[in-house]
Amino acid sequence: MKYIFEVTIKPGHTAEQYADAWVRASELIQQAPGAMGTELHRKIGEPDKLIAIARWQSKAHRDAMENNHSPEIEKIIKSAAPFVEIHSLGGYEEPEWVVLPPDGGSGNQVS
């Protein structure tokens, strides 16, 4: 499953400040059972808007991590809270199947 949230950087702060905290928290969160990686993206044309995507084996795995944060993760999250607004877009199931072009969508034809 994917857990997706939108981050808005408050005036006077930078996306890089949040990214620093996000990387530190993600490194710890990714040690949890079922964690499968994270991504942070800046919105085109709006450098103070980010989208974060965390992949998990299941919602149960993500919920278990969320209900059992280590004090270090909680400290990192609280340190970033004053300069961002975070809006959860929710959890999304992985598709049952995915159709990709033969080259995986890269634009390069593989022969």
Chimera marker file (.cmm) of the C-alpha trace (Angstrom):
<marker_set name="trace">
<marker id="1" x="0.000" y="0.000" z="0.000" r="1" g="1" b="0" radius="0.5"/>
<marker id="2" x="1.009" y="3.604" z="-0.393" r="1" g="1" b="0" radius="0.5"/>
<marker id="3" x="0.498" y="6.282" z="2.252" r="1" g="1" b="0" radius="0.5"/>
<marker id="4" x="0.492" y="9.737" z="0.654" r="1" g="1" b="0" radius="0.5"/>
<marker id="5" x="0.561" y="13.167" z="2.238" r="1" g="1" b="0" radius="0.5"/>
<marker id="6" x="0.952" y="16.747" z="1.058" r="1" g="1" b="0" radius="0.5"/>
<marker id="7" x="3.319" y="19.106" z="2.857" r="1" g="1" b="0" radius="0.5"/>
<marker id="8" x="3.044" y="22.888" z="2.632" r="1" g="1" b="0" radius="0.5"/>
<marker id="9" x="6.078" y="24.853" z="3.793" r="1" g="1" b="0" radius="0.5"/>
<marker id="10" x="5.136" y="27.903" z="5.872" r="1" g="1" b="0" radius="0.5"/>
<marker id="11" x="6.484" y="31.351" z="4.883" r="1" g="1" b="0" radius="0.5"/>
<marker id="12" x="10.001" y="32.036" z="6.130" r="1" g="1" b="0" radius="0.5"/>
<marker id="13" x="11.017" y="28.390" z="5.916" r="1" g="1" b="0" radius="0.5"/>
<marker id="14" x="12.357" y="26.166" z="3.140" r="1" g="1" b="0" radius="0.5"/>
<marker id="15" x="11.564" y="22.793" z="1.653" r="1" g="1" b="0" radius="0.5"/>
<marker id="16" x="15.183" y="21.855" z="2.376" r="1" g="1" b="0" radius="0.5"/>
<marker id="17" x="14.551" y="22.309" z="6.124" r="1" g="1" b="0" radius="0.5"/>
<marker id="18" x="11.662" y="19.874" z="5.959" r="1" g="1" b="0" radius="0.5"/>
<marker id="19" x="13.572" y="17.488" z="3.706" r="1" g="1" b="0" radius="0.5"/>
<marker id="20" x="16.340" y="17.268" z="6.303" r="1" g="1" b="0" radius="0.5"/>
<marker id="21" x="13.870" y="16.246" z="9.020" r="1" g="1" b="0" radius="0.5"/>
<marker id="22" x="12.010" y="13.959" z="6.621" r="1" g="1" b="0" radius="0.5"/>
<marker id="23" x="15.183" y="12.062" z="5.701" r="1" g="1" b="0" radius="0.5"/>
<marker id="24" x="16.155" y="11.606" z="9.364" r="1" g="1" b="0" radius="0.5"/>
<marker id="25" x="12.680" y="10.334" z="10.308" r="1" g="1" b="0" radius="0.5"/>
<marker id="26" x="12.409" y="8.158" z="7.188" r="1" g="1" b="0" radius="0.5"/>
<marker id="27" x="15.705" y="6.417" z="7.937" r="1" g="1" b="0" radius="0.5"/>
<marker id="28" x="14.273" y="5.314" z="11.294" r="1" g="1" b="0" radius="0.5"/>
<marker id="29" x="10.748" y="4.554" z="10.045" r="1" g="1" b="0" radius="0.5"/>
<marker id="30" x="12.133" y="2.392" z="7.235" r="1" g="1" b="0" radius="0.5"/>
<marker id="31" x="13.548" y="0.031" z="9.860" r="1" g="1" b="0" radius="0.5"/>
<marker id="32" x="9.983" y="-0.950" z="10.838" r="1" g="1" b="0" radius="0.5"/>
<marker id="33" x="8.629" y="-4.297" z="9.655" r="1" g="1" b="0" radius="0.5"/>
<marker id="34" x="6.803" y="-3.938" z="6.349" r="1" g="1" b="0" radius="0.5"/>
<marker id="35" x="8.400" y="-0.621" z="5.320" r="1" g="1" b="0" radius="0.5"/>
<marker id="36" x="9.209" y="-0.606" z="1.597" r="1" g="1" b="0" radius="0.5"/>
<marker id="37" x="10.619" y="2.853" z="0.897" r="1" g="1" b="0" radius="0.5"/>
<marker id="38" x="9.729" y="6.517" z="0.744" r="1" g="1" b="0" radius="0.5"/>
<marker id="39" x="9.840" y="9.369" z="-1.773" r="1" g="1" b="0" radius="0.5"/>
<marker id="40" x="9.584" y="13.138" z="-1.385" r="1" g="1" b="0" radius="0.5"/>
<marker id="41" x="8.693" y="15.294" z="-4.398" r="1" g="1" b="0" radius="0.5"/>
<marker id="42" x="8.469" y="19.055" z="-4.920" r="1" g="1" b="0" radius="0.5"/>
<marker id="43" x="5.418" y="20.290" z="-6.834" r="1" g="1" b="0" radius="0.5"/>
<marker id="44" x="6.205" y="21.801" z="-10.239" r="1" g="1" b="0" radius="0.5"/>
<marker id="45" x="5.722" y="25.550" z="-10.119" r="1" g="1" b="0" radius="0.5"/>
<marker id="46" x="5.092" y="25.571" z="-6.345" r="1" g="1" b="0" radius="0.5"/>
<marker id="47" x="8.417" y="25.002" z="-4.562" r="1" g="1" b="0" radius="0.5"/>
<marker id="48" x="6.775" y="25.242" z="-1.133" r="1" g="1" b="0" radius="0.5"/>
<marker id="49" x="4.458" y="22.269" z="-1.814" r="1" g="1" b="0" radius="0.5"/>
<marker id="50" x="5.731" y="18.729" z="-1.466" r="1" g="1" b="0" radius="0.5"/>
<marker id="51" x="4.188" y="15.307" z="-1.722" r="1" g="1" b="0" radius="0.5"/>
<marker id="52" x="5.518" y="12.388" z="0.274" r="1" g="1" b="0" radius="0.5"/>
<marker id="53" x="4.831" y="8.775" z="-0.581" r="1" g="1" b="0" radius="0.5"/>
<marker id="54" x="5.614" y="5.910" z="1.771" r="1" g="1" b="0" radius="0.5"/>
<marker id="55" x="5.263" y="2.299" z="0.592" r="1" g="1" b="0" radius="0.5"/>
<marker id="56" x="4.263" y="-0.455" z="3.021" r="1" g="1" b="0" radius="0.5"/>
<marker id="57" x="3.599" y="-4.179" z="2.678" r="1" g="1" b="0" radius="0.5"/>
<marker id="58" x="0.166" y="-3.579" z="4.218" r="1" g="1" b="0" radius="0.5"/>
<marker id="59" x="-1.959" y="-1.059" z="6.090" r="1" g="1" b="0" radius="0.5"/>
<marker id="60" x="-1.512" y="-3.202" z="9.204" r="1" g="1" b="0" radius="0.5"/>
<marker id="61" x="2.277" y="-2.739" z="8.986" r="1" g="1" b="0" radius="0.5"/>
<marker id="62" x="1.933" y="1.036" z="8.631" r="1" g="1" b="0" radius="0.5"/>
<marker id="63" x="-0.587" y="1.225" z="11.479" r="1" g="1" b="0" radius="0.5"/>
<marker id="64" x="1.721" y="-0.809" z="13.732" r="1" g="1" b="0" radius="0.5"/>
<marker id="65" x="4.597" y="1.603" z="13.061" r="1" g="1" b="0" radius="0.5"/>
<marker id="66" x="2.348" y="4.640" z="13.568" r="1" g="1" b="0" radius="0.5"/>
<marker id="67" x="1.088" y="3.300" z="16.904" r="1" g="1" b="0" radius="0.5"/>
<marker id="68" x="4.599" y="2.517" z="18.130" r="1" g="1" b="0" radius="0.5"/>
<marker id="69" x="6.785" y="5.516" z="17.189" r="1" g="1" b="0" radius="0.5"/>
<marker id="70" x="10.141" y="5.583" z="18.845" r="1" g="1" b="0" radius="0.5"/>
<marker id="71" x="10.854" y="8.709" z="20.917" r="1" g="1" b="0" radius="0.5"/>
<marker id="72" x="13.484" y="9.711" z="18.338" r="1" g="1" b="0" radius="0.5"/>
<marker id="73" x="10.964" y="9.657" z="15.473" r="1" g="1" b="0" radius="0.5"/>
<marker id="74" x="8.491" y="11.656" z="17.549" r="1" g="1" b="0" radius="0.5"/>
<marker id="75" x="11.203" y="14.216" z="18.363" r="1" g="1" b="0" radius="0.5"/>
<marker id="76" x="12.075" y="14.673" z="14.656" r="1" g="1" b="0" radius="0.5"/>
<marker id="77" x="8.424" y="15.041" z="13.648" r="1" g="1" b="0" radius="0.5"/>
<marker id="78" x="7.799" y="17.627" z="16.376" r="1" g="1" b="0" radius="0.5"/>
<marker id="79" x="10.915" y="19.566" z="15.337" r="1" g="1" b="0" radius="0.5"/>
<marker id="80" x="9.494" y="20.037" z="11.820" r="1" g="1" b="0" radius="0.5"/>
<marker id="81" x="5.907" y="20.788" z="12.884" r="1" g="1" b="0" radius="0.5"/>
<marker id="82" x="6.316" y="24.571" z="13.395" r="1" g="1" b="0" radius="0.5"/>
<marker id="83" x="7.314" y="25.229" z="9.769" r="1" g="1" b="0" radius="0.5"/>
<marker id="84" x="4.988" y="22.927" z="7.827" r="1" g="1" b="0" radius="0.5"/>
<marker id="85" x="1.345" y="22.027" z="7.400" r="1" g="1" b="0" radius="0.5"/>
<marker id="86" x="0.791" y="18.361" z="6.633" r="1" g="1" b="0" radius="0.5"/>
<marker id="87" x="-2.380" y="17.076" z="5.034" r="1" g="1" b="0" radius="0.5"/>
<marker id="88" x="-2.892" y="13.333" z="4.715" r="1" g="1" b="0" radius="0.5"/>
<marker id="89" x="-4.187" y="12.236" z="1.349" r="1" g="1" b="0" radius="0.5"/>
<marker id="90" x="-4.655" y="8.765" z="2.805" r="1" g="1" b="0" radius="0.5"/>
<marker id="91" x="-3.670" y="5.211" z="2.138" r="1" g="1" b="0" radius="0.5"/>
<marker id="92" x="-3.986" y="3.603" z="-1.276" r="1" g="1" b="0" radius="0.5"/>
<marker id="93" x="-3.998" y="-0.066" z="-2.164" r="1" g="1" b="0" radius="0.5"/>
<marker id="94" x="-1.509" y="-1.360" z="-4.670" r="1" g="1" b="0" radius="0.5"/>
<marker id="95" x="-3.212" y="-2.184" z="-7.960" r="1" g="1" b="0" radius="0.5"/>
<marker id="96" x="-3.952" y="-5.820" z="-8.656" r="1" g="1" b="0" radius="0.5"/>
<marker id="97" x="-2.020" y="-5.467" z="-11.882" r="1" g="1" b="0" radius="0.5"/>
<marker id="98" x="-0.153" y="-2.775" z="-13.761" r="1" g="1" b="0" radius="0.5"/>
<marker id="99" x="0.257" y="-2.439" z="-17.515" r="1" g="1" b="0" radius="0.5"/>
<marker id="100" x="3.498" y="-0.761" z="-18.588" r="1" g="1" b="0" radius="0.5"/>
<marker id="101" x="4.934" y="-0.108" z="-22.042" r="1" g="1" b="0" radius="0.5"/>
<marker id="102" x="7.560" y="-2.685" z="-23.078" r="1" g="1" b="0" radius="0.5"/>
<marker id="103" x="10.370" y="-0.325" z="-22.068" r="1" g="1" b="0" radius="0.5"/>
<marker id="104" x="8.799" y="0.399" z="-18.655" r="1" g="1" b="0" radius="0.5"/>
<marker id="105" x="7.696" y="3.875" z="-19.722" r="1" g="1" b="0" radius="0.5"/>
<marker id="106" x="11.198" y="5.302" z="-20.039" r="1" g="1" b="0" radius="0.5"/>
<marker id="107" x="10.762" y="6.234" z="-23.690" r="1" g="1" b="0" radius="0.5"/>
<marker id="108" x="13.655" y="4.001" z="-24.724" r="1" g="1" b="0" radius="0.5"/>
<marker id="109" x="12.650" y="1.044" z="-26.825" r="1" g="1" b="0" radius="0.5"/>
<marker id="110" x="14.269" y="-2.171" z="-25.680" r="1" g="1" b="0" radius="0.5"/>
<marker id="111" x="14.927" y="-4.757" z="-28.351" r="1" g="1" b="0" radius="0.5"/>
<link id1="1" id2="2" r="1" g="1" b="0" radius="0.2"/>
<link id1="2" id2="3" r="1" g="1" b="0" radius="0.2"/>
<link id1="3" id2="4" r="1" g="1" b="0" radius="0.2"/>
<link id1="4" id2="5" r="1" g="1" b="0" radius="0.2"/>
<link id1="5" id2="6" r="1" g="1" b="0" radius="0.2"/>
<link id1="6" id2="7" r="1" g="1" b="0" radius="0.2"/>
<link id1="7" id2="8" r="1" g="1" b="0" radius="0.2"/>
<link id1="8" id2="9" r="1" g="1" b="0" radius="0.2"/>
<link id1="9" id2="10" r="1" g="1" b="0" radius="0.2"/>
<link id1="10" id2="11" r="1" g="1" b="0" radius="0.2"/>
<link id1="11" id2="12" r="1" g="1" b="0" radius="0.2"/>
<link id1="12" id2="13" r="1" g="1" b="0" radius="0.2"/>
<link id1="13" id2="14" r="1" g="1" b="0" radius="0.2"/>
<link id1="14" id2="15" r="1" g="1" b="0" radius="0.2"/>
<link id1="15" id2="16" r="1" g="1" b="0" radius="0.2"/>
<link id1="16" id2="17" r="1" g="1" b="0" radius="0.2"/>
<link id1="17" id2="18" r="1" g="1" b="0" radius="0.2"/>
<link id1="18" id2="19" r="1" g="1" b="0" radius="0.2"/>
<link id1="19" id2="20" r="1" g="1" b="0" radius="0.2"/>
<link id1="20" id2="21" r="1" g="1" b="0" radius="0.2"/>
<link id1="21" id2="22" r="1" g="1" b="0" radius="0.2"/>
<link id1="22" id2="23" r="1" g="1" b="0" radius="0.2"/>
<link id1="23" id2="24" r="1" g="1" b="0" radius="0.2"/>
<link id1="24" id2="25" r="1" g="1" b="0" radius="0.2"/>
<link id1="25" id2="26" r="1" g="1" b="0" radius="0.2"/>
<link id1="26" id2="27" r="1" g="1" b="0" radius="0.2"/>
<link id1="27" id2="28" r="1" g="1" b="0" radius="0.2"/>
<link id1="28" id2="29" r="1" g="1" b="0" radius="0.2"/>
<link id1="29" id2="30" r="1" g="1" b="0" radius="0.2"/>
<link id1="30" id2="31" r="1" g="1" b="0" radius="0.2"/>
<link id1="31" id2="32" r="1" g="1" b="0" radius="0.2"/>
<link id1="32" id2="33" r="1" g="1" b="0" radius="0.2"/>
<link id1="33" id2="34" r="1" g="1" b="0" radius="0.2"/>
<link id1="34" id2="35" r="1" g="1" b="0" radius="0.2"/>
<link id1="35" id2="36" r="1" g="1" b="0" radius="0.2"/>
<link id1="36" id2="37" r="1" g="1" b="0" radius="0.2"/>
<link id1="37" id2="38" r="1" g="1" b="0" radius="0.2"/>
<link id1="38" id2="39" r="1" g="1" b="0" radius="0.2"/>
<link id1="39" id2="40" r="1" g="1" b="0" radius="0.2"/>
<link id1="40" id2="41" r="1" g="1" b="0" radius="0.2"/>
<link id1="41" id2="42" r="1" g="1" b="0" radius="0.2"/>
<link id1="42" id2="43" r="1" g="1" b="0" radius="0.2"/>
<link id1="43" id2="44" r="1" g="1" b="0" radius="0.2"/>
<link id1="44" id2="45" r="1" g="1" b="0" radius="0.2"/>
<link id1="45" id2="46" r="1" g="1" b="0" radius="0.2"/>
<link id1="46" id2="47" r="1" g="1" b="0" radius="0.2"/>
<link id1="47" id2="48" r="1" g="1" b="0" radius="0.2"/>
<link id1="48" id2="49" r="1" g="1" b="0" radius="0.2"/>
<link id1="49" id2="50" r="1" g="1" b="0" radius="0.2"/>
<link id1="50" id2="51" r="1" g="1" b="0" radius="0.2"/>
<link id1="51" id2="52" r="1" g="1" b="0" radius="0.2"/>
<link id1="52" id2="53" r="1" g="1" b="0" radius="0.2"/>
<link id1="53" id2="54" r="1" g="1" b="0" radius="0.2"/>
<link id1="54" id2="55" r="1" g="1" b="0" radius="0.2"/>
<link id1="55" id2="56" r="1" g="1" b="0" radius="0.2"/>
<link id1="56" id2="57" r="1" g="1" b="0" radius="0.2"/>
<link id1="57" id2="58" r="1" g="1" b="0" radius="0.2"/>
<link id1="58" id2="59" r="1" g="1" b="0" radius="0.2"/>
<link id1="59" id2="60" r="1" g="1" b="0" radius="0.2"/>
<link id1="60" id2="61" r="1" g="1" b="0" radius="0.2"/>
<link id1="61" id2="62" r="1" g="1" b="0" radius="0.2"/>
<link id1="62" id2="63" r="1" g="1" b="0" radius="0.2"/>
<link id1="63" id2="64" r="1" g="1" b="0" radius="0.2"/>
<link id1="64" id2="65" r="1" g="1" b="0" radius="0.2"/>
<link id1="65" id2="66" r="1" g="1" b="0" radius="0.2"/>
<link id1="66" id2="67" r="1" g="1" b="0" radius="0.2"/>
<link id1="67" id2="68" r="1" g="1" b="0" radius="0.2"/>
<link id1="68" id2="69" r="1" g="1" b="0" radius="0.2"/>
<link id1="69" id2="70" r="1" g="1" b="0" radius="0.2"/>
<link id1="70" id2="71" r="1" g="1" b="0" radius="0.2"/>
<link id1="71" id2="72" r="1" g="1" b="0" radius="0.2"/>
<link id1="72" id2="73" r="1" g="1" b="0" radius="0.2"/>
<link id1="73" id2="74" r="1" g="1" b="0" radius="0.2"/>
<link id1="74" id2="75" r="1" g="1" b="0" radius="0.2"/>
<link id1="75" id2="76" r="1" g="1" b="0" radius="0.2"/>
<link id1="76" id2="77" r="1" g="1" b="0" radius="0.2"/>
<link id1="77" id2="78" r="1" g="1" b="0" radius="0.2"/>
<link id1="78" id2="79" r="1" g="1" b="0" radius="0.2"/>
<link id1="79" id2="80" r="1" g="1" b="0" radius="0.2"/>
<link id1="80" id2="81" r="1" g="1" b="0" radius="0.2"/>
<link id1="81" id2="82" r="1" g="1" b="0" radius="0.2"/>
<link id1="82" id2="83" r="1" g="1" b="0" radius="0.2"/>
<link id1="83" id2="84" r="1" g="1" b="0" radius="0.2"/>
<link id1="84" id2="85" r="1" g="1" b="0" radius="0.2"/>
<link id1="85" id2="86" r="1" g="1" b="0" radius="0.2"/>
<link id1="86" id2="87" r="1" g="1" b="0" radius="0.2"/>
<link id1="87" id2="88" r="1" g="1" b="0" radius="0.2"/>
<link id1="88" id2="89" r="1" g="1" b="0" radius="0.2"/>
<link id1="89" id2="90" r="1" g="1" b="0" radius="0.2"/>
<link id1="90" id2="91" r="1" g="1" b="0" radius="0.2"/>
<link id1="91" id2="92" r="1" g="1" b="0" radius="0.2"/>
<link id1="92" id2="93" r="1" g="1" b="0" radius="0.2"/>
<link id1="93" id2="94" r="1" g="1" b="0" radius="0.2"/>
<link id1="94" id2="95" r="1" g="1" b="0" radius="0.2"/>
<link id1="95" id2="96" r="1" g="1" b="0" radius="0.2"/>
<link id1="96" id2="97" r="1" g="1" b="0" radius="0.2"/>
<link id1="97" id2="98" r="1" g="1" b="0" radius="0.2"/>
<link id1="98" id2="99" r="1" g="1" b="0" radius="0.2"/>
<link id1="99" id2="100" r="1" g="1" b="0" radius="0.2"/>
<link id1="100" id2="101" r="1" g="1" b="0" radius="0.2"/>
<link id1="101" id2="102" r="1" g="1" b="0" radius="0.2"/>
<link id1="102" id2="103" r="1" g="1" b="0" radius="0.2"/>
<link id1="103" id2="104" r="1" g="1" b="0" radius="0.2"/>
<link id1="104" id2="105" r="1" g="1" b="0" radius="0.2"/>
<link id1="105" id2="106" r="1" g="1" b="0" radius="0.2"/>
<link id1="106" id2="107" r="1" g="1" b="0" radius="0.2"/>
<link id1="107" id2="108" r="1" g="1" b="0" radius="0.2"/>
<link id1="108" id2="109" r="1" g="1" b="0" radius="0.2"/>
<link id1="109" id2="110" r="1" g="1" b="0" radius="0.2"/>
<link id1="110" id2="111" r="1" g="1" b="0" radius="0.2"/>
</marker_set>
